[in-house]
Amino acid sequence: MKKMFFFLLLLLSTGGLMAQGAYQFQVIKENRITAVKNQSSTGTCWSFSGVSFLESELLRMGKGEFDLSEMYIVRRNYEDKALKHARLHGHLNFAPGGSFADVIETLDAYGVVPDEVYPGLHYGSEIHNHGELDKILKSYMDGIIGAKTLSPVWFAGISGILDSYLGEMPETFVYKGKEYTPHTFVDELGLKQENYLSLTSFTHHPFYQSFAIEVPDNWRWALSYNLPLDELMEVMEHAVMNGYTIAWASDVSEAGFSREGIAIVPDEESPDNAGSDQSRWLGLSNRERDAAIRSRIGRELLAEKEITQEMRQKSFDNYATTDDHGMQIYGIAKDQRGNSYFMVKNSWGETGSYKGHWYASFPFVSYKTLSIVLHREAIPESIARKLNL
């Protein structure tokens, strides 16, 4: 999920009624989450949102509240990515972005550590900034591939760069008076890769089977189970209402993903929308229309499009839906008209009036979800049977 280095505000409701402009939200279900963090100038949303999901899992499991290290997972994945990039002679995306598989599929292999053990700020900054690191890593790998042969020390070079910027990997550490390795720590937490599944919904592969979503940041070629759209949404609503949170990969480049803390899919052709101010959507250029939409979200309750499976597929096929960003879904709310929204936690810090949270409408989530990861027990039994789980 390619990172956008800007901050969007969002709506946090902690129960009861919360208002934002024209919107008033009533919380229907809210599951426990940890504090909002800030990925700052890095392309690591996949790690921040994936780790946030795991932290909520620990809360749900009664393990208590933990602050896990995003940068430990980033470091491990950069080394894995470099190895695969080299073996494929450079024909693999080598960039900061990643997927939730980079968090989940490294649990068994590498374990986890607390953030205090590995903050990943060895370069002297108080906030994460990978601008220099990313350029150096990419240049190094370009040089390795360009040499047409691999020396015995090339991997030590990439590890040395990561040591310099993020810090050396801890073999053992002491946490709350007890000594651990990354593996014994994850074992004590009870986090296991086998408990988590990825789901998606596209028609270019058969339903109820798994496939690797064809996006550059899925460099592990991780598999997702394919469901019809209505069943994917059923899974998501069922999960939240039954106490589970969701790691959510989405596209936030849409005009409907607003700085006002709302994510919707406005219907440009709806009579309810067209005449409510002087800016008419029809007849405007795409840029003008997007600007008009953004200026109105939050000030008005806008009618939304009805999303179909075909619309989702077309948007993915023509690159309008891309692997932009990873976030965490943790609740459900309704506006004053009864429309449903997922409550979302981001990793852009506690910015704006609503401290880094917002509401994404069910149509937006239906349209722009690339994939989700959740606990396998959060899937309704009837759908689990179709997936042979």
C-alpha positions, -999 to 999 in steps of 0.1 A, spaced: 0 0 0 18 31 -12 19 58 15 6 92 12 25 116 34 -3 139 44 -27 139 73 -64 135 71 -87 143 100 -113 120 113 -142 115 135 -138 96 168 -170 87 186 -165 72 220 -201 64 225 -234 84 222 -238 110 195 -210 128 177 -215 156 152 -192 168 124 -207 195 101 -239 181 87 -232 146 101 -244 133 134 -232 98 143 -246 73 168 -222 45 177 -237 11 173 -207 -10 182 -171 0 192 -143 -24 199 -112 -17 219 -81 -2 201 -48 12 213 -36 48 209 -32 64 175 4 64 163 22 84 136 40 67 107 52 102 98 73 104 66 74 66 59 57 42 36 49 18 64 11 21 69 9 -17 63 30 -22 95 13 4 116 -22 -7 108 -13 -44 109 4 -40 143 -26 -19 156 -48 -48 145 -27 -73 165 -27 -50 196 -65 -50 194 -64 -88 191 -44 -89 224 -71 -67 240 -98 -89 227 -80 -120 240 -77 -106 275 -39 -103 273 -38 -66 282 -26 -35 264 7 -37 244 27 -13 223 44 -35 197 72 -24 174 62 -15 139 98 -10 129 109 -45 140 85 -59 114 96 -32 88 132 -42 93 125 -79 89 105 -74 58 131 -52 41 156 -80 44 131 -105 31 122 -82 2 158 -76 -7 165 -114 -9 135 -120 -31 143 -90 -53 178 -103 -58 167 -138 -66 142 -124 -92 170 -104 -109 153 -72 -99 119 -81 -113 100 -74 -80 87 -42 -65 114 -30 -41 97 0 -23 86 10 12 50 -3 6 38 -37 17 7 -57 27 -8 -71 59 8 -104 50 41 -87 58 29 -85 94 9 -117 98 32 -140 78 63 -130 98 48 -138 132 59 -174 132 92 -167 114 104 -137 134 82 -131 164 75 -96 177 90 -72 202 77 -43 222 82 -8 207 104 2 236 128 -26 227 130 -16 190 117 19 182 136 20 149 149 56 154 186 49 154 192 79 130 186 104 158 151 116 150 122 117 174 98 109 145 99 83 118 114 97 85 126 72 59 132 96 30 169 91 31 168 54 41 145 45 13 166 62 -13 198 45 -1 182 10 0 168 14 -35 201 27 -49 220 -2 -31 197 -28 -46 199 -12 -81 237 -15 -78 235 -51 -67 212 -61 -96 231 -40 -121 263 -59 -112 248 -90 -128 263 -112 -101 259 -114 -64 290 -112 -41 291 -132 -9 288 -100 12 259 -82 -6 233 -92 20 256 -80 48 256 -47 31 218 -43 32 217 -54 68 244 -29 77 223 -1 62 193 -12 82 214 -15 114 226 21 109 192 36 105 168 14 124 192 -3 149 206 -38 153 181 -66 158 177 -77 194 184 -114 200 171 -112 236 155 -84 257 140 -78 291 104 -66 293 87 -60 326 114 -79 344 114 -110 323 138 -120 295 125 -129 261 135 -136 225 112 -123 198 99 -159 194 93 -165 231 76 -131 234 51 -138 205 45 -173 220 36 -158 253 13 -133 236 -5 -162 218 -3 -146 184 -2 -172 156 -1 -168 119 -26 -196 113 -54 -178 131 -56 -150 105 -70 -149 70 -71 -124 42 -104 -119 22 -112 -99 -10 -139 -97 -37 -131 -97 -74 -146 -114 -104 -114 -122 -124 -108 -152 -101 -134 -178 -89 -153 -171 -57 -146 -193 -27 -110 -199 -38 -78 -181 -29 -55 -161 -52 -27 -136 -49 -41 -101 -55 -22 -85 -84 -8 -53 -69 29 -43 -66 29 -42 -28 18 -78 -25 54 -88 -31 51 -119 -10 23 -131 -34 2 -138 -3 -32 -154 -9 -66 -140 -2 -99 -158 -2 -123 -145 -28 -159 -138 -18 -189 -121 -35 -192 -85 -24 -223 -90 -4 -207 -118 16 -175 -98 21 -195 -70 36 -215 -95 57 -182 -108 71 -170 -74 80 -202 -63 97 -205 -97 115 -169 -94 127 -172 -60 142 -206 -67 158 -191 -98 175 -161 -80 190 -134 -83 163 -115 -56 146 -103 -57 110 -71 -48 91 -84 -28 61 -65 -22 29 -82 5 8 -78 32 -18 -79 67 -2 -72 87 -34 -109 92 -40 -124 126 -38 -149 111 -14 -122 104 11 -124 138 27 -103 159 50 -135 166 69 -133 131 84 -158 113 62 -152 87 35 -182 84 11 -189 77 -26 -211 107 -36 -235 102 -65 -228 131 -89 -260 124 -108 -283 123 -78 -310 151 -78 -304 153 -40 -268 164 -46 -268 184 -78 -286 216 -66 -276 221 -30 -250 248 -39 -238 268 -68 -212 242 -79 -228 218 -103 -210 185 -106 -223 176 -141 -204 193 -168 -173 200 -147 -139 185 -154 -128 157 -132 -105 180 -113 -132 206 -108 -157 180 -98 -134 164 -72 -127 199 -58 -164 206 -56 -171 172 -39 -143 177 -13 -156 212 -5 -191 198 3 -183 167 23 -189 173 59 -210 204 52 -238 185 36 -253 150 38 -247 137 3 -265 109 -14 -242 80 -23 -239 56 -52 -252 21 -50 -221 -1 -53 -221 -33 -74 -197 -61 -79 -192 -49 -115 -183 -14 -103 -157 -28 -80 -141 -49 -107 -141 -21 -133 -124 3 -108 -97 -23 -101 -92 -33 -137 -86 3 -148 -63 12 -119 -88 35 -102 -86 12 -71 -50 8 -61 -32 -4 -30 -30 30 -14 -33 27 23 -38 4 53 -60 12 83 -79 -5 110 -117 -9 113 -129 -11 149 -166 -1 150 -199 7 133 -220 39 136 -251 53 118 -258 89 108 -291 107 114 -306 92 82 -297 56 93 -268 52 69 -241 28 82 -204 36 86 -173 17 97 -153 35 124 -116 36 113 -83 42 130 -55 57 110 -17 60 115 -12 97 107 -11 109 143 -37 126 164 -43 153 139 -74 175 136 -104 178 158 -111 141 158 -76 128 167 -69 106 137 -102 86 133 -130 89 108 -161 73 94 -161 53 62 -196 46 47 -206 11 38 -207 21 1 -171 35 3 -159 3 20 -178 -18 -6 -162 1 -35 -127 7 -23 -117 -22 -1 -87 -40 -17 -86 -67 10 -91 -73 47 -74 -95 74 -92 -108 104 -93 -137 128 -107 -168 112 -133 -172 140 -148 -138 130 -161 -153 98 -198 -164 99 -200 -202 99 -221 -203 68 -194 -185 48 -166 -204 64 -181 -236 51 -181 -222 16 -144 -215 20 -137 -250 34 -123 -235 66 
